[in-house]
Amino acid sequence: MTFYVIDPPTVPSVAVAGGSARFPVRRIFCVGRNYAAHTREMGFEPEREPPFFFSKPADAVIDSGRVMAYSRDTTELHHEIELVAAIGREAIDVSAADALSHVWGYAAGIDFTRRDHQFRARDSGRPWDLGKGFDESAPCGPLRPAKPGEDPAAGRIWLSVNGVVKQDGDLSEMIWKLPEIIAILSHSFELKPGDLIYSGTPAGIGPVKPGDVIAGGVEGYGDLSLTIGPAK
Ligand code: MN
């Protein structure tokens, strides 16, 4: 038995659809510029160059249905709806063909971004942590367990703000497919049960403000909703 000098932090977790059990979160990996139209709206030409990754702290996850405070230290809080894959079995140097067998389940999540910080970091060649890895930056809807042989290669992915659809794409538009993303990540990291992968966002990213009601989903894989509350 270990005695800690302070109370240990609580284990971050996300909901599992259809029950009260929760999925514990170990790490959060995110893929940048993985849909062609979104890559263009960010000012880049989409190419099939190797994918790039960034991460968020595990405790950035929050549940669907919450009122989420408008993030501190930004005037440009942007939504990015994404398919989230949750790793349930250790994945080290796996092949794309084998990658999906390591997925426990899927959900719809939002990679909230402080765009002002992200652009400042991008333009000065500095890390993205302030723009991406902030508190409550990774809402995640309930996880739906993966079905044997399932491949989330197609399906509508969308997000609305106050009932107006802002992002409306399809998983088939992903430049790097989920099995490839998992395989590539597993060459750089030892993926473990509890890891979440946010797989990139389609075009239509944009700002939210206090009072906004956000809804989104990935057809067949999950959905989520949030209300943006006052700034902390
Ligand atoms: Mn993103």
Residues whose N, C-alpha, C, O or C-beta is under 5 A from the ligand:
A	BS01	MN	V31 E80 D111 G200 T201
